[in-house]
Amino acid sequence: MIKISFLLQFLINPKTVGAVLPSSNFLGDRMIEKIDFKEAKYIVEYGPGTGVFTEKLIKKRNPKTVLVLVENNKEFYSTLKEKYKEENNLFIVHESAEKIERYLREYGIPYVDYVISGLPFASLPKKVSNEILLNTTKILKEDGQFITFQYTKIKKAFFNQFFTKIDVKREYRNFPPAYIFSCTRLTNHTEEFYNVKNTNCG
């Protein structure tokens, strides 16, 4: 049923869903393998979809760790709200990831340790992608990480505009095979390039 729903949403919104099937468990494991769950206090997930990565984050996180899900697709948002309605320290936002700063302020979250993303940057408008990644660098703590997957490496140069350190791995046990980008937040480079200050939501 989930696969049918995912396919339907892809057919309706191909630019924002970006895949015909949910991510595999293998990809999910690779996406979260760098997270220090003992120390992480705040984790954000962009585009959780049907919750493949979300489920793993919830199972592994410290119960006190706050998890924020940002889902722009109404159907997926409704599914997530129902699925996790009993979960503590979990906020689900029906909005574009561009607006993440507003919601972190609303929930009293001062910074983010990790941002996990399922967004299809290859098909998103460039302006939207710029805003999402710029705001991501502004909310991440000094050594925070942005972890995303893409089906090609075509966006690596684009990610390098926002993150100086990028580790790339490939997961073949996914359809289609995917690249995982683990990106460390820039310090001065982003501020100089875009003439903005990193506020860490403060």
Residue pairs with C-beta under 8 A, 6 or more apart in sequence:
2 22
2 50
3 21
3 22
5 50
5 75
5 79
6 17
6 19
6 20
6 21
6 22
6 49
6 50
7 20
7 21
9 17
9 73
9 75
9 76
10 17
10 18
10 19
10 20
13 73
14 123
15 120
15 123
15 124
16 47
16 72
16 73
16 120
16 123
16 124
17 49
17 73
17 120
18 118
18 119
18 120
18 122
18 123
19 120
19 151
21 175
22 49
22 50
22 52
23 31
23 49
23 52
23 53
23 118
23 149
23 174
23 178
24 52
24 171
24 173
24 174
24 175
25 52
26 171
26 173
26 174
27 52
27 149
27 171
27 173
27 174
27 178
27 180
28 52
28 53
28 55
28 56
29 56
30 149
30 169
30 171
30 180
31 53
31 56
31 116
31 147
31 149
31 180
32 53
32 56
32 57
32 60
32 116
32 147
34 145
34 147
34 182
35 43
35 57
35 60
35 113
35 114
35 145
35 147
36 113
37 60
37 61
37 62
37 65
38 62
39 113
40 61
40 62
40 65
40 113
40 114
41 64
41 65
41 66
41 113
42 65
42 66
42 68
42 109
42 110
42 111
42 112
42 113
43 57
43 61
43 65
43 66
43 67
43 68
43 112
43 113
43 114
43 115
43 116
44 67
44 68
44 69
44 70
44 100
44 104
44 112
44 114
44 115
44 116
44 139
45 53
45 54
45 57
45 67
45 68
45 69
45 70
45 115
45 116
45 117
45 118
46 70
46 97
46 100
46 115
46 116
46 117
46 118
46 119
46 132
47 70
47 71
47 72
47 97
47 117
47 118
47 119
47 120
48 54
48 69
48 70
48 71
48 76
48 80
48 118
49 71
49 73
49 76
49 118
50 76
50 79
51 79
51 80
51 83
51 84
53 116
53 118
54 67
54 69
54 80
54 84
57 67
57 116
58 67
58 84
58 87
58 90
61 67
63 88
63 89
64 89
65 89
66 89
66 90
66 91
66 107
66 109
67 89
67 90
67 91
68 90
68 91
68 92
68 93
68 100
68 103
68 104
68 107
68 109
69 80
69 90
69 91
69 92
69 93
70 93
70 95
70 96
70 97
70 100
70 103
71 77
71 80
71 92
71 93
71 94
72 94
72 95
72 96
72 97
74 94
77 92
77 94
80 92
81 92
84 90
84 92
91 103
91 107
93 99
93 103
95 103
96 128
96 132
97 117
97 119
97 132
97 135
97 136
98 128
98 131
98 132
98 135
100 132
100 135
100 136
100 139
101 135
101 138
101 139
101 201
104 112
104 139
104 201
105 201
109 201
110 200
110 201
110 202
111 139
111 140
111 141
111 144
111 200
111 201
111 202
112 139
112 140
112 141
112 144
112 201
113 140
113 141
113 144
113 145
114 144
114 145
114 146
114 147
115 136
115 139
115 140
115 144
115 145
115 146
115 147
116 147
116 148
117 146
117 147
117 148
117 149
118 148
118 149
119 132
119 148
120 150
121 129
121 148
121 150
121 155
121 158
122 150
122 151
122 152
122 154
122 155
124 132
129 158
133 146
133 159
133 161
133 162
134 162
134 190
134 194
134 196
136 146
136 162
136 185
137 146
137 162
137 163
137 185
137 186
137 190
137 198
138 196
138 198
138 199
138 200
138 201
139 200
139 201
140 146
140 185
140 200
141 185
141 200
142 185
142 187
143 184
143 185
144 184
144 185
145 182
145 183
145 184
145 185
146 162
146 163
146 181
146 182
146 183
146 185
147 180
147 181
147 182
147 183
148 159
148 180
148 181
148 183
149 171
149 178
149 179
149 180
149 181
150 178
150 179
150 181
151 176
151 177
151 178
151 179
152 179
153 168
153 179
156 166
156 168
156 181
159 166
159 181
159 183
160 166
161 193
162 183
162 186
162 190
163 183
163 184
163 185
163 186
164 184
164 186
164 189
165 183
165 184
166 181
166 182
166 183
166 184
167 181
167 182
167 183
168 179
168 180
168 181
168 182
169 179
169 180
169 182
170 177
170 178
170 179
170 180
171 177
171 178
171 179
171 180
187 198
190 196
190 198
191 197
191 198
